[in-house]
Amino acid sequence: MNVYKTGDIRNVILMGHGGSGKSTLAESMAYSTGIISRMGNITDGNTISDFDKEEIKRKFSINSTIIPIEYDGIKINVLDTPGYFDFIGATEEALSVCDAAVIVLNAKSGIEVGAAKSWEFCEKFKVPRFIYVSGMDDANADYQKITSDLHERFGVKIAPFQLPIKEGSELKGYVDVIAQKAYTYKPDGKCTEIAVPDALKADAESVREGVMESVAETSEELMEKYFGGEEFTDEEIMTALHDAVKDGDCVPVFLGSSVKNFGATSLMTAIKSYFPNPANSPTMKSGKDAKTDAEFKCSCDPNAPLAAYVFKTIIDPFIGKYSLVKVYSGVLKSDDLLFNAETDQSEKIAKLYIMRGKNVEEIKELQPGDIGAIGKLELAKTGDTLSRKEAPVILDQFVYSTPYTYKKYYAANKGEEDKISQALSKLCAEDKTLKVVADEENKQALLYGIGDQQLDVVASKMKEKYKVDIVLDKPAFPFRETIRKTAEVEGKHKKQSGGHGQYGHVKMIFEPSGDLETPYVFEEKIFGGSVPKNFFPAVEKGIQECVQKGPLASYPVVGVKATLIDGSYHPVDSNEMSFKMAATIAFKKGFMDAGPILLEPIVSLKVTVPNEFTGDVMGDLNKRRGRVLGMNPGELGKTVIEADIPMSELYGYNTDLRSMTGGFGNFAYEFSRYEQAPADVQQKEVAARQSKDEE
């Protein structure tokens, strides 16, 4: 592939709901430009972007894929992304380096939740966008209704740049509203110009008039020209629309049928005309000079210091590791010695590549704004900045979605724990929304992700790619044990085995300490030397060991005050071990006599939903023993419901919330405190722990 200058590069992300036709559109673009000789399809599992075995098996995108396309003198780096929310991390890594977006709608389904969320992402990160209505060859496709719905949902910035030409239900071509020309599609993706059909002339002129009003609003000069009845020149129209699209004030709508290879060519022409190149992108990154801490502004200047951002990591057992980068400043060359200012490490490039799906092509350099891949960088990870040691730079890292869904995992076959650990480490390096946590308290390993489907895919990938099996299961939750009453007990340890024996005897009071942050408080109130002072530490040692695993259900103990008040000793047989054992006996008896209870973890939960779903969500939270504390207005007209809820009740909540809200709801939580568990919850948990101990 040729080396392209910044002005001839477009970095475009394909976004939208799962099944809307993103990968098929990418396939059509690749076929129209001669990259592939025949179009693949999702059903057969032979598309250029969905090449992963899991994607082929499940028939939907799981990873983000880059497909560089050369078209009419420019290079379009197409970033195809998943539409299902569990794989939002793959979409976010592409968002971190894109300069513009195409939101794909299915003509039959209209504005689905994935499209609405894609719009929200573009609004949040100020990404210029088009809307592409795919599947216009469907008999039930209603373009007028879709554009009407888009106007109602997203406002006046929606601007249909094309109208469909149909014969019955068959898509034949389109009208270019801006140029007031019409075209019919040819099988190779190109078009033949025809006269605008009479039936569409009035609509085309009306739509164009609305767009021209938007053009007039871009400057006073054009406004005067418009009201003076003068026609704008093609250059004025193109410049004004380019700026309006870049600023997000205009969102053009295009159409096609990717399966039939209709529409990809006109879309790529529009990408060239209206989308900004990386130097003019509103999504340009910033950072700091690692030497001076001064702000570093990326300029896509080839003569500026090198700054390349690692936005994705691919680790394959067979082909090795690739670090995908976008160059924001300077020129990246295949023989560069790179410096990572955050880790203070240097590493030489082995080879520099362009990736197209699973295929790689070696290149000599990447100009500013371009995207490529570096092979076998051992030290670099996603989010790192690669620069040069004499001019070190650190770019701002993209903040990924926080994973809140988790399950415990364990090896299906004993002896594979190390292999599992290594495989998960690689998968977590590839996906920033995956996280492994060792829960020492409950002796379980936890795998965090965005949703259950993502975790299932991880387990399947481990079996397929790394030949290890893991079992995913419901996790144990971090309960605590404490007491509500006061109990006075004694503990005596006496053992005679010939020669010196063992003798320890204590009397103790156990009561609530009032501090649930601290496991125990130990005091001694001994009068008359009934227990020598040198045995006090042994008594406390016994208490210290007991609180690690409580007598009620083997959970850690908190909030207990233990007071040593009396006891006895033997001048020969008493020793530290004897008094430690006596304290252990006293603790177990005293704890069970002092009204033992289980405490459950409570989290502060925030659920963000569209207003129409607040009633259903609050009703569901009440069923989960949650306490709704209030509602606050959120971004983009949504409501944030705040509640306190037991952590155990959030198991499976991600799936249920999506079901309740049609996929629009999301949530976040953090640990708040411990509260007494209801009697039925305590009874069930104690029985479960006893059964487990017996096993």
For each residue, the residues with C-beta under 8 A, 3 or more apart:
1: 68 70 75 354 361 363
2: 70 75
3: 363 364 365 366 367
4: 8 9 74 75 367 370
5: 8 9 367
6: 9 277 278 279 300 302 367 368 369 370
7: 277 279
8: 4 5 73 74 75 277
9: 4 5 6 74 75 77 277 278 367 369 370
10: 74 75 76 77 99 100 271 272 275 277
11: 77 79 97 98 99 100 278 281 326 369 371
12: 76 77 78 79 98 99 100 101 102 271 275
13: 79 81 91 94 95 98 100 101 102 127
14: 22 23 25 26 78 79 80 81 101 102 104
15: 22 81 83 91 101 102 103 104 114 115 118 121 122
16: 20 21 22 83 103 104 105 112 114 115 118
17: 20 83 105 106 109 112 113 114 115
18: 60 61 82 83 84 114
19: 60 83 106
20: 16 17 83 104 105 106 109 112 114 115 134
21: 16 24 25 104 106 134 135 258 259
22: 14 15 16 25 26 61 80 81 83 104
23: 14 26 27 42 47 49 50 61 80
24: 21 27 28 41 42 47 134 258 259
25: 14 21 22 28 29 102 104 132 134 256 258 264 267
26: 14 22 23 29 30 47 48 49 65 67 78 80
27: 23 24 30 31 36 39 40 41 47 48 49 258
28: 24 25 31 32 39 189 256 258 259 261 263 264
29: 25 26 32 33 67 69 71 76 78 264 267 268
30: 26 27 33 35 36 48 67 69
31: 27 28 34 35 36 38 39 189 261 264
32: 28 29 188 189 190 261 264 265 268
33: 29 30 69 70 71 268
34: 31 37
35: 30 31 48 67 69 356
36: 27 30 31 39 40 48
37: 34
38: 31
39: 27 28 31 36 261
40: 27 36 44 45 46 47 48
41: 24 27 44 46 47 259
42: 23 24 45 47 50 59 60
43: 59
44: 40 41
45: 40 42 50 55 56 57 59
46: 40 41
47: 23 24 26 27 40 41 42 50 51
48: 26 27 30 35 36 40 51 65 67 356 357
49: 23 26 27 61 65 67 80 357
50: 23 42 45 47 55 56 60 61 65
51: 47 48 55 56 65 357 358
52: 55 56 62 63
53: 56 57 464 465
54: 57 58 62 457 460 461 464
55: 45 50 51 52 58 59 60 61 62 63
56: 45 50 51 52 53 59
57: 45 53 54 460
58: 54 55 62 457
59: 42 43 45 55 56
60: 18 19 42 50 55 82 83 84
61: 18 22 23 49 50 55 65 80 81 82 83 84 87 90
62: 52 54 55 58 82 87 90 457
63: 52 55 82 87 90
64: 79 80 81 82 90 91 93 94 312
65: 26 48 49 50 51 61 79 80 357
66: 77 78 79 80 324 355 356 371
67: 26 29 30 35 48 49 77 78 80 356 357
68: 1 75 76 77 78 354 355 356 371
69: 29 30 33 35 75 76 77 78 268
70: 1 2 33 74 75 76
71: 29 33 74 76 268 272
72: 268 269 272
73: 8
74: 4 8 9 10 70 71 272
75: 1 2 4 8 9 10 68 69 70 370
76: 10 12 29 68 69 70 71 268 271 272
77: 9 10 11 12 66 67 68 69 370 371
78: 12 14 26 29 66 67 68 69
79: 11 12 13 14 64 65 66 94 97 98
80: 14 22 23 26 49 61 64 65 66 67
81: 13 14 15 22 61 64 90 91 94
82: 18 60 61 62 63 64 87 88 90 91
83: 15 16 17 18 19 20 22 60 61 114
84: 18 60 61 87 114 453
85: 88 114 117 450 451 658 663
86: 449 450 451 452 453 454 457
87: 61 62 63 82 84 90 91 450 454
88: 82 85 91 92 401 433 450
89: 92 93 400 401 431 432 433 434 450
90: 61 62 63 64 81 82 87 93 94 431
91: 13 15 64 81 82 87 88 94 95 121
92: 88 89 95 96 398 400 401 432 433
93: 64 89 90 96 97 311 312 382 398 400 432
94: 13 64 79 81 90 91 97 98 311 312
95: 13 91 92 98 121 125 127 398
96: 92 93 309 311 398
97: 11 79 93 94 309 311 326 371
98: 11 12 13 79 94 95 101 127 283
99: 10 11 12 127 128 275 276 277 278 281 283 369
100: 10 11 12 13 127 128 129 130 271 275 276 281
101: 12 13 14 15 98 118 121 122 127 128 129 130
102: 12 13 14 15 25 129 130 131 132 267 271
103: 15 16 115 118 119 122 129 130 131 132
104: 14 15 16 20 21 22 25 115 132 134
105: 16 17 20 109 110 111 112 115 131 132 133 134 146
106: 17 19 20 21 109 110 112 134 135
107: 110 133 134 135 136 138 140 141 142 143 146 255
108: 135 138 140 141
109: 17 20 105 106 112
110: 105 106 107 145 146 149
111: 105 115 116 146 149 150 153
112: 16 17 20 105 106 109 115 116
113: 17 116 117 662 663 664
114: 15 16 17 18 20 83 84 85 117 118 663
115: 15 16 17 20 103 104 105 111 112 118 119
116: 111 112 113 119 120 153 664
117: 85 113 114 120 121 663 664
118: 15 16 101 103 114 115 121 122
119: 103 115 116 122 123 129 154
120: 116 117 123 124 636
121: 15 91 95 101 117 118 124 125 127
122: 15 101 103 118 119 125 126 127 128 129 248
123: 119 120 126 248 636
124: 120 121
125: 95 121 122 283
126: 122 123 248 282 283
127: 13 95 98 99 100 101 121 122 248 282 283
128: 99 100 101 122 245 246 247 248 275 276 282
129: 100 101 102 103 119 122 248 251
130: 100 101 102 103 245 251 252 253 254 267 270 271 274 275
131: 102 103 105 150 158 251 252 253 254
132: 25 102 103 104 105 253 254 255 256 263 267
133: 105 107 136 141 143 146 253 254 255 256
134: 20 21 24 25 104 105 106 107 255 256 257 258 263
135: 21 106 107 108 138 141 257 258 259
136: 107 133 141 143 164 171 255 256 257 262 263
137: 141 169 170 171 257 259 260 262
138: 107 108 135 141 169
139: 169
140: 107 108
141: 107 108 133 135 136 137 138 164 169 171
142: 107 145 146
143: 107 133 136 146 147 163 164 255
144: 147 148
145: 110 142 148 149
146: 105 107 110 111 133 142 143 149 150
147: 143 144 150 151 158 160 253
148: 144 145 151 152
149: 110 111 145 146 152 153
150: 111 131 146 147 153 154 158 253
151: 147 148 154 155 156 158
152: 148 149
153: 111 116 149 150
154: 119 150 151 157 158 251
155: 151 158
156: 151
157: 154 248 249 250 251
158: 131 147 150 151 154 155 251 253
159: 207 210 211 214 250 251 252 253
160: 147 163 177 207 252 253
161: 176 177 178 211 252 253 254 270
162: 174 175 176 177 253 254 255 266
163: 143 160 174 175 177 200 203 204 207
164: 136 141 143 171 173 174 175 255
165: 171 172 173 174 175 182 184 197 200
166: 169 170 171 172
167: 170 172
168:
169: 137 138 139 141 166
170: 137 166 167
171: 136 137 141 164 165 166 185 257 260 262
172: 165 166 167 184 185
173: 164 165 182 183 184 185 191 194
174: 162 163 164 165 182 183 255 256 263 266
175: 162 163 164 165 180 181 182 196 197 200 204
176: 161 162 179 180 181 182 183 266
177: 160 161 162 163 180 204 207 208 211
178: 161 208 211 237 241
179: 176
180: 175 176 177 196 204 205 208
181: 175 176 193 196
182: 165 173 174 175 176 193 194 195 196 197 200
183: 173 174 176 191 192 193 194 266
184: 165 172 173 191 192 194
185: 171 172 173 189 191 260 261 262 263
186: 189 190 191 192
187: 260 261
188: 32 261
189: 28 31 32 185 186 261 262 264 265
190: 32 186 265
191: 173 183 184 185 186 265 266
192: 183 184 186
193: 181 182 183
194: 173 182 183 184
195: 182
196: 175 180 181 182 200 201 204
197: 165 175 182 200 201
198: 201
199:
200: 163 165 175 182 196 197 203 204
201: 196 197 198 204 205
202: 205 206
203: 163 200 206 207
204: 163 175 177 180 196 200 201 207 208
205: 180 201 202 208 209
206: 202 203 209 210
207: 159 160 163 177 203 204 210 211
208: 177 178 180 204 205 211 212
209: 205 206 212 213
210: 159 206 207 213 214
211: 159 161 177 178 207 208 214 215 241 250
212: 208 209 215 216 226 232 237
213: 209 210 216 217 226
214: 159 210 211 217 218 240 241 244 249 250
215: 211 212 218 222 226 232 236 237 240 241 244
216: 212 213 222 223 225 226 227
217: 213 214 222 223
218: 214 215 222 240 243 244
219: 222 223 240
220: 223 224
221: 224 225
222: 215 216 217 218 219 225 226 232 236 240
223: 216 217 219 220 226 227
224: 220 221 227 228
225: 216 221 222 228 230 232
226: 212 213 215 216 222 223 230 232
227: 216 223 224
228: 224 225
229:
230: 225 226
231:
232: 212 215 222 225 226 236 237 240
233: 236 237
234: 237 238
235: 238 239
236: 215 222 232 233 239 240
237: 178 212 215 232 233 234 240 241
238: 234 235 241 242 273
239: 235 236 242 243
240: 214 215 218 219 222 232 236 237 243 244
241: 178 211 214 215 237 238 244 245 250 252 273 274
242: 238 239 245 246 273 274 276
243: 218 239 240 246 247
244: 214 215 218 240 241 247 249 250
245: 128 130 241 242 248 249 250 251 252 274 275 276
246: 128 242 243 275 276 280 282
247: 128 243 244 282
248: 122 123 126 127 128 129 157 245 251 282
249: 157 214 244 245
250: 157 159 211 214 241 244 245
251: 129 130 131 154 157 158 159 245 248
252: 130 131 159 160 161 241 245 270 274
253: 130 131 132 133 147 150 158 159 160 161 162
254: 130 131 132 133 161 162 263 266 267 270
255: 107 132 133 134 136 143 162 164 174 263
256: 25 28 132 133 134 136 174 262 263 264 266 267
257: 134 135 136 137 171 260 261 262 263
258: 21 24 25 27 28 134 135 261 262 263 264
259: 21 24 28 41 135 137
260: 137 171 185 187 257
261: 28 31 32 39 185 187 188 189 257 258 264
262: 136 137 171 185 189 256 257 258
263: 28 132 134 136 174 185 254 255 256 257 258 266 267
264: 25 28 29 31 32 189 256 258 261 267 268
265: 32 189 190 191 268 269
266: 162 174 176 183 191 254 256 263 269 270
267: 25 29 102 130 132 254 256 263 264 270 271
268: 29 32 33 69 71 72 76 264 265 271 272
269: 72 265 266 272 273
270: 130 161 252 254 266 267 273 274 275
271: 10 12 76 100 102 130 267 268 274 275
272: 10 71 72 74 76 268 269 275
273: 238 241 242 269 270
274: 130 241 242 245 252 270 271
275: 10 12 99 100 128 130 245 246 270 271 272
276: 99 100 128 242 245 246 279 280 281 282
277: 6 7 8 9 10 99 280 281 369
278: 6 9 11 99 281 284 300 328 368 369 370
279: 6 7 276 299 300 368 369
280: 246 276 277
281: 11 99 100 276 277 278 284 369
282: 126 127 128 246 247 248 276
283: 98 99 125 126 127
284: 278 281 298 300 328
285: 298 309 328 395 396
286: 295 296 297 298 395 396
287: 295 296 298 307 385 393 394 395 396
288: 293 294 295 296 393 394
289: 292 293 294 295 296 391 392 393
290: 293 341 387 392 393 394
291: 392
292: 289
293: 288 289 290
294: 288 289
295: 286 287 288 289
296: 286 287 288 289 305 307 393 394 395
297: 286
298: 284 285 286 287 307 328 329 395
299: 279 304 329 368
300: 6 278 279 284 328 329 368 369
301: 304 329 330 368
302: 6 330 331 367 368
303: 330
304: 299 301 307 329 330 368
305: 296 329 330 387 388 391 393
306: 327 329 330 331 332 336 338 386 387 388 391 393
307: 287 296 298 304 327 328 329 330 385 386 387 393 395
308: 325 326 327 328 330 332 338 366 385 386 387
309: 96 97 285 325 326 328 384 385 386 395
310: 313 323 324 325 380 381 382 383 384 385 386
311: 93 94 96 97 324 325 326 382 398
312: 64 93 94 323 324 382 430
313: 310 321 322 323 324 380 381 382 429 430
314: 321 322 324 373 430
315: 320 321 426 427 429 430
316: 319 320 321 465
317: 465 466
318:
319: 316 322
320: 315 316 375 376
321: 313 314 315 316 375 376 377 378
322: 313 314 319 353 355 360 373 374 375
323: 310 312 313 373 374 377 380
324: 66 310 311 312 313 314 355 371 372 373
325: 308 309 310 311 332 366 371 372 373 374 386
326: 11 97 308 309 311 369 370 371
327: 306 307 308 330 331 332 366 367 368 369 370 371 372
328: 278 284 285 298 300 307 308 309 368 369 395
329: 298 299 300 301 304 305 306 307 368 393
330: 301 302 303 304 305 306 307 308 327 368 387 388
331: 302 306 327 365 366 367 368
332: 306 308 325 327 336 352 365 366 372 386
333: 336 349 352 364 365
334: 349 351 352 362 363 364 365
335: 348 349
336: 306 332 333 348 349 388
337: 346 347 348 349 388 389
338: 306 308 346 347 348 349 377 380 386 387 388
339: 345 346 386 387 388 389 392
340: 343 344 345 346 347 379 380 384 385 386 387
341: 290 344 385 387 392 393 394
342: 384 385 394
343: 340 379 384
344: 340 341
345: 339 340 379
346: 337 338 339 340 389
347: 337 338 340 377 378 379 380
348: 335 336 337 338
349: 333 334 335 336 337 338 352 374 377
350: 374 375 376 377
351: 334 362 374 375 376
352: 332 333 334 349 362 363 364 365 366 372 373 374 375
353: 322 360 361 362 363 372 373 374 375
354: 1 68 360 361 363 372 373
355: 66 68 322 324 359 360 361 372 373
356: 35 48 66 67 68 359 360 361
357: 48 49 51 65 67
358: 51
359: 355 356
360: 322 353 354 355 356 373 375
361: 1 353 354 355 356
362: 334 351 352 353
363: 1 3 334 352 353 354 366 372
364: 3 333 334 352
365: 3 331 332 333 334 352
366: 3 308 325 327 331 332 352 363 370 371 372
367: 3 4 5 6 9 302 327 331 370
368: 6 278 279 299 300 301 302 304 327 328 329 330 331
369: 6 9 11 99 277 278 279 281 300 326 327 328
370: 4 6 9 75 77 278 326 327 366 367
371: 11 66 68 77 97 324 325 326 327 366
372: 324 325 327 332 352 353 354 355 363 366
373: 314 322 323 324 325 352 353 354 355 360
374: 322 323 325 349 350 351 352 353 377 380 386
375: 320 321 322 350 351 352 353 360
376: 320 321 350 351
377: 321 323 338 347 349 350 374 380
378: 321 347
379: 340 343 345 347
380: 310 313 323 338 340 347 374 377 384 386
381: 310 313 384 429
382: 93 310 311 312 313 429 430 432
383: 310 397 398 432
384: 309 310 340 342 343 380 381
385: 287 307 308 309 310 340 341 342 393 394 395
386: 306 307 308 309 310 325 332 338 339 340 374 380
387: 290 305 306 307 308 330 338 339 340 341 391 392 393
388: 305 306 330 336 337 338 339 391 392
389: 337 339 346 392
390:
391: 289 305 306 387 388
392: 289 290 291 339 341 387 388 389
393: 287 288 289 290 296 305 306 307 329 341 385 387
394: 287 288 290 296 341 342 385
395: 285 286 287 296 298 307 309 328 385
396: 285 286 287
397: 383
398: 92 93 95 96 311 383
399:
400: 89 92 93 432 433
401: 88 89 92 433 450
402: 433 668
403: 406 433 434 435 448 449 450
404: 448 450 650 654 667 668 669
405: 448 449 450 451 452 454 455 654
406: 403 437 446 447 448 449 475
407: 446 447 452 455 472 473 474 475
408: 439 444 445 446 447 472 473 474 475 476
409: 420 445 446 447 459 470 471 472 473
410: 444 445 470 471 473
411: 414 415 416 417 420 468 469 470 471
412: 416 469 470 471
413: 416 468 469
414: 411
415: 411
416: 411 412 413 419 420 468 469
417: 411 420 421
418: 421 422
419: 416 422 423 466 467 468
420: 409 411 416 417 423 424 462 468 470
421: 417 418 424 425
422: 418 419 425 426 466
423: 419 420 426 427 462 465 466 468
424: 420 421 427 428 434 436 447 458 462
425: 421 422 428 429 436
426: 315 422 423 429 430 466
427: 315 423 424 430 431 434 458 461 462
428: 424 425 431 434 435 436
429: 313 315 381 382 425 426
430: 312 313 314 315 382 426 427 434
431: 89 90 427 428 434
432: 89 92 93 382 383 400
433: 88 89 92 400 401 402 403 449 450 454
434: 89 403 424 427 428 430 431 447 448 449 454 458
435: 403 428 447 448 449
436: 424 425 428 445 446 447 448
437: 406 445 446 448
438: 445 446
439: 408 442 443 444 445 446 475 476 478
440: 443
441: 478 556
442: 439 475 476 477 478
443: 439 440
444: 408 410 439 475 476
445: 408 409 410 436 437 438 439
446: 406 407 408 409 436 437 438 439 475
447: 406 407 408 409 424 434 435 436 455 458 472
448: 403 404 405 406 434 435 436 437
449: 86 403 405 406 433 434 435 454 455 458
450: 85 86 87 88 89 401 403 404 405 433 454 654
451: 85 86 405 454 455 654 655 658
452: 86 405 407 455 456 652 654 655
453: 84 86 456 457
454: 86 87 405 433 434 449 450 451 457 458
455: 405 407 447 449 451 452 458 459 472
456: 452 453 459 460 472
457: 54 58 62 86 453 454 460 461
458: 424 427 434 447 449 454 455 461 462
459: 409 455 456 462 463 469 470 472
460: 54 57 456 457 463 464
461: 54 427 457 458 464 465 466
462: 420 423 424 427 458 459 465 466 468 469 470
463: 459 460 466 467 468 469
464: 53 54 460 461
465: 53 316 317 423 461 462
466: 317 419 422 423 426 461 462 463
467: 419 463
468: 411 413 416 419 420 423 462 463
469: 411 412 413 416 459 462 463
470: 409 410 411 412 420 459 462
471: 409 410 411 412
472: 407 408 409 447 455 456 459
473: 407 408 409 410
474: 407 408 651
475: 406 407 408 439 442 444 446 651
476: 408 439 442 444
477: 442 600 601 647 648
478: 439 441 442 555 601 647
479: 553 555 598 599 600 601 677 685
480: 516 555 556 557 558 598 599 601 674
481: 550 551 552 553 555 556 557 558 591 596 597 598 599
482: 512 516 557 558 559 560 596 597 599
483: 487 510 511 512 559 560 591 594 595 596 597
484: 512 594 595 597
485: 511 512 593 594 595
486: 509 510 511 512 594
487: 483 509 510 511 589 590 591 593 594
488: 507 508 509 510 565 590
489: 507 508 510 586 589 590 593
490: 505 506 507 508 567 586
491: 504 505 506 508 582 583 584 585 586 587 589
492: 504 505 506 582 585
493: 502 503 504 505 578 579 581 582 585
494: 501 502 503 504 505
495: 501 502 503 578
496: 501 502 573
497: 501 502
498:
499:
500: 572 573
501: 494 495 496 497 570 572 573
502: 493 494 495 496 497 573 574 575 577 578 581
503: 493 494 495 569 570 573 574 578
504: 491 492 493 494 535 538 567 569 574 575 577 578 579 580 581 582 583
505: 490 491 492 493 494 531 567 568 569 582
506: 490 491 492 531 539 564 566 567 579 582 583 586
507: 488 489 490 564 565 566 567 586
508: 488 489 490 491 562 563 564 565 583 586 587 590
509: 486 487 488 562 563 565 590
510: 483 486 487 488 489 560 561 562 563 587 590 591 593 594
511: 483 485 486 487 560 561 563 594
512: 482 483 484 485 486 559 560 561
513: 518 520 521 559 560 561
514: 559
515: 518 521 558 559
516: 480 482 558 559 599 673 674
517: 558
518: 513 515 521 558 559
519: 547 556 557 558 560
520: 513 543 544 547 557 560 561 562
521: 513 515 518 560 561 562
522: 539 540 543 562 563 564
523: 561 562 563 564
524: 531 536 539 563 564 565
525: 563 564 565
526: 529 530 531 533 564 565 566 567
527: 530
528:
529: 526 532
530: 526 527 566 567 568 569
531: 505 506 524 526 535 536 539 564 566 567 568 569 579
532: 529 535 569 574
533: 526 536
534: 537
535: 504 531 532 538 539 569 574 576 579
536: 524 531 533 539 540 564
537: 534 540 541 576
538: 504 535 541 542 576 577 578 579 580 583
539: 506 522 524 531 535 536 542 543 564 579 580 582 583
540: 522 536 537 543 544 583
541: 537 538 544 545 576 580 583
542: 538 539 545 546 579 580 581 582 583 584 586 587
543: 520 522 539 540 546 547 562 583 587
544: 520 540 541 547 548
545: 541 542 548 580 584
546: 542 543 549 550 551 557 583 584 587 588 591
547: 519 520 543 544 550 556 557 558 560
548: 544 545 556 557
549: 546 554 555 556
550: 481 546 547 553 554 555 556 557 591 596
551: 481 546 587 588 591 592 596
552: 481 555 591 592 596 597 598 686
553: 479 481 550 598 685 686 689 690
554: 549 550 689 693
555: 478 479 480 481 549 550 552 598 689
556: 441 480 481 519 547 548 549 550
557: 480 481 482 519 520 546 547 548 550 560 591
558: 480 481 482 515 516 517 518 519 547 599 674
559: 482 483 512 513 514 515 516 518
560: 482 483 510 511 512 513 519 520 521 547 557 591
561: 510 511 512 513 520 521 523
562: 508 509 510 520 521 522 523 543 587 590
563: 508 509 510 511 522 523 524 525
564: 506 507 508 522 523 524 525 526 531 536 539 567 583
565: 488 507 508 509 524 525 526
566: 506 507 526 530 531
567: 490 504 505 506 507 526 530 531 564 579 582
568: 505 530 531
569: 503 504 505 530 531 532 535 574 579
570: 501 503 573 574
571: 574
572: 500 501
573: 496 500 501 502 503 570 578
574: 502 503 504 532 535 569 570 571 578 579
575: 502 504 578 579
576: 535 537 538 541 579 580
577: 502 504 538 580 581
578: 493 495 502 503 504 538 573 574 575 581 582
579: 493 504 506 531 535 538 539 542 567 569 574 575 576 582 583
580: 504 538 539 541 542 545 576 577 583 584
581: 493 502 504 542 577 578 584 585
582: 491 492 493 504 505 506 539 542 567 578 579 585 586
583: 491 504 506 508 538 539 540 541 542 543 546 564 579 580 586 587
584: 491 542 545 546 580 581 587 588
585: 491 492 493 581 582 588 589
586: 489 490 491 506 507 508 542 582 583 589 590
587: 491 508 510 542 543 546 551 562 583 584 590 591
588: 546 551 584 585 591 592
589: 487 489 491 585 586 592 593
590: 487 488 489 508 509 510 562 586 587 593 594
591: 481 483 487 510 546 550 551 552 557 560 587 588 594 596
592: 551 552 588 589 596
593: 485 487 489 510 589 590
594: 483 484 485 486 487 510 511 590 591
595: 483 484 485
596: 481 482 483 550 551 552 591 592
597: 481 482 483 484 552 676 677 682
598: 479 480 481 552 553 555 676 677 681 682 685 686
599: 479 480 481 482 516 558 674 675 676 677
600: 477 479 646 647 648 674 675 676 677 681
601: 477 478 479 480 646 647 648 671 673 674
602: 644 645 646 647 671 672 673 674 675
603: 644 645 646 647 650 669 670 671 672
604: 642 643 644 669 670 671 672
605: 621 626 642 643 644 645 650 667 668 669
606: 640 641 642 667 668 669
607: 617 621 640 641 643 657 665 666 667
608: 634 638 639 640 641 665 666 667
609: 613 614 617 638 639 641 661 664 665
610: 613 637 638 639 661 664 665
611: 614 637 638 639
612:
613: 609 610 616 617 660 661 662 664 665
614: 609 611 617 618 631 639 641
615: 618 619
616: 613 619 620 660 661
617: 607 609 613 614 620 621 641 657 660 661 665
618: 614 615 621 622 628 641
619: 615 616 622 623
620: 616 617 623 624 656 660
621: 605 607 617 618 624 626 628 641 643 645
622: 618 619 625 626 628
623: 619 620
624: 620 621 645 646 649 650 653
625: 622 645 646 649 678
626: 605 621 622 643 644 645 646 649
627: 643 644 645
628: 618 621 622 631 641 642 643
629: 642 643 644
630: 641 642
631: 614 628 639 640 641 642
632: 639 640 642
633: 638 639 640
634: 608 637 638 639 640
635: 638
636: 120 123
637: 610 611 634
638: 608 609 610 611 633 634 635
639: 608 609 610 611 614 631 632 633 634
640: 606 607 608 631 632 633 634
641: 606 607 608 609 614 617 618 621 628 630 631
642: 604 605 606 628 629 630 631 632
643: 604 605 607 621 626 627 628 629
644: 602 603 604 605 626 627 629 672
645: 602 603 605 621 624 625 626 627 649 650 669
646: 600 601 602 603 624 625 626 649 650 675 677 681
647: 477 478 600 601 602 603 650 669 671
648: 477 600 601 651 681
649: 624 625 626 645 646 653
650: 404 603 605 624 645 646 647 653 669
651: 474 475 648
652: 452 655 656
653: 624 649 650 656 657 667
654: 404 405 450 451 452 657 658 667
655: 451 452 652 658 659
656: 620 652 653 659 660
657: 607 617 653 654 660 661 665 666 667
658: 85 451 654 655 661 662 663 665
659: 655 656
660: 613 616 617 620 656 657 665
661: 609 610 613 616 617 657 658 664 665
662: 113 613 658
663: 85 113 114 117 658
664: 113 116 117 609 610 613 661
665: 607 608 609 610 613 617 657 658 660 661
666: 607 608 657
667: 404 605 606 607 608 653 654 657
668: 402 404 605 606
669: 404 603 604 605 606 645 647 650
670: 603 604
671: 601 602 603 604 647
672: 602 603 604 644
673: 516 601 602
674: 480 516 558 599 600 601 602
675: 599 600 602 646
676: 597 598 599 600
677: 479 597 598 599 600 646 681 682 685
678: 625 681 682
679: 682 683
680: 683 684
681: 598 600 646 648 677 678 684 685
682: 597 598 677 678 679 685 686
683: 679 680 686 687
684: 680 681 687 688
685: 479 553 598 677 681 682 688 689
686: 552 553 598 682 683 689 690
687: 683 684 690 691
688: 684 685 691 692
689: 553 554 555 685 686 692 693
690: 553 686 687 693 694
691: 687 688 694 695
692: 688 689 695
693: 554 689 690
694: 690 691
695: 691 692
